[in-house]
Amino acid sequence: YLYIWIGFGLFVFQQTILGIVFPNLPFALFVAEALIFSMLGLLFYVACIRLRDGNKPARIFIVGFASIFIGIVVTYSFYSGWIQGNHLVYY
């Protein structure tokens, strides 16, 4: 749980510094998204560990985090031009 709080603190610090003090830096959005993705990955890992330890409700979190990961991958693929837009991509 310490890593989750450290990651959350880094995200808040990053949002404060890069979002308010230096809002026009070209890599500010990338840093924010990298921190969000790493936090989701860490929470997904914790949910997998909890499921392995026998906590059945952790399955809900695993499905939720997997859905978020799929959404991020589809969104970046669309905006990068790797896939074409259709109803499945939009919704």
C-alpha positions as CSV (number, residue, x, y, z in Angstrom):
1,Y,0.0,0.0,0.0
2,L,3.0,2.3,0.5
3,Y,3.7,2.2,-3.3
4,I,0.1,3.2,-4.0
5,W,0.4,6.2,-1.7
6,I,3.8,7.1,-3.2
7,G,2.4,6.9,-6.7
8,F,-0.6,9.0,-5.8
9,G,1.7,11.6,-4.2
10,L,3.8,11.7,-7.4
11,F,0.7,12.2,-9.5
12,V,-0.6,15.0,-7.3
13,F,2.9,16.7,-7.3
14,Q,3.1,16.3,-11.1
15,Q,-0.3,17.7,-11.7
16,T,0.4,20.7,-9.4
17,I,3.8,21.5,-10.9
18,L,3.3,20.7,-14.6
19,G,-0.3,21.7,-14.7
20,I,-0.2,25.0,-12.9
21,V,3.4,26.2,-13.1
22,F,4.4,24.9,-16.5
23,P,1.2,24.2,-18.4
24,N,2.6,24.5,-21.9
25,L,5.4,22.0,-21.7
26,P,5.1,19.4,-24.6
27,F,5.8,16.4,-22.4
28,A,3.5,17.3,-19.5
29,L,0.6,15.3,-20.8
30,F,2.8,12.3,-21.5
31,V,4.1,12.4,-17.9
32,A,0.6,12.6,-16.5
33,E,-0.6,9.7,-18.6
34,A,2.4,7.6,-17.7
35,L,1.7,8.1,-14.0
36,I,-1.9,7.2,-14.5
37,F,-1.0,4.1,-16.4
38,S,1.5,3.0,-13.8
39,M,-1.0,3.6,-11.0
40,L,-3.6,1.5,-12.8
41,G,-1.0,-1.2,-13.4
42,L,0.0,-1.2,-9.7
43,L,-3.7,-1.4,-8.6
44,F,-4.3,-4.2,-11.1
45,Y,-1.3,-6.1,-9.7
46,V,-2.6,-5.6,-6.1
47,A,-6.0,-6.9,-7.2
48,C,-4.4,-10.0,-8.7
49,I,-2.5,-10.6,-5.5
50,R,-5.6,-10.3,-3.4
51,L,-7.5,-12.7,-5.7
52,R,-4.7,-15.2,-5.4
53,D,-4.9,-14.9,-1.6
54,G,-8.6,-15.9,-1.8
55,N,-10.4,-12.6,-1.9
56,K,-13.3,-13.3,-4.4
57,P,-14.5,-9.7,-4.8
58,A,-11.1,-8.8,-6.3
59,R,-12.4,-10.3,-9.6
60,I,-14.6,-7.2,-10.0
61,F,-11.5,-4.9,-9.8
62,I,-9.6,-7.1,-12.2
63,V,-12.4,-6.9,-14.8
64,G,-12.7,-3.1,-14.3
65,F,-8.9,-2.4,-14.6
66,A,-8.7,-4.7,-17.6
67,S,-11.5,-2.7,-19.2
68,I,-9.7,0.5,-18.5
69,F,-6.5,-0.8,-20.1
70,I,-8.3,-2.0,-23.2
71,G,-10.0,1.4,-23.5
72,I,-6.6,3.2,-23.2
73,V,-5.0,1.0,-25.8
74,V,-7.9,1.4,-28.2
75,T,-7.9,5.2,-27.7
76,Y,-4.2,5.6,-28.3
77,S,-4.3,3.3,-31.3
78,F,-7.1,5.4,-32.8
79,Y,-5.4,8.7,-32.2
80,S,-2.1,7.3,-33.5
81,G,-3.7,6.2,-36.7
82,W,-3.1,2.5,-36.3
83,I,-6.8,1.7,-36.4
84,Q,-9.7,3.4,-38.2
85,G,-12.6,4.9,-36.3
86,N,-15.9,3.0,-36.2
87,H,-18.7,2.6,-33.7
88,L,-16.8,0.1,-31.6
89,V,-13.9,2.5,-31.2
90,Y,-16.1,5.5,-30.4
91,Y,-18.3,3.7,-27.9
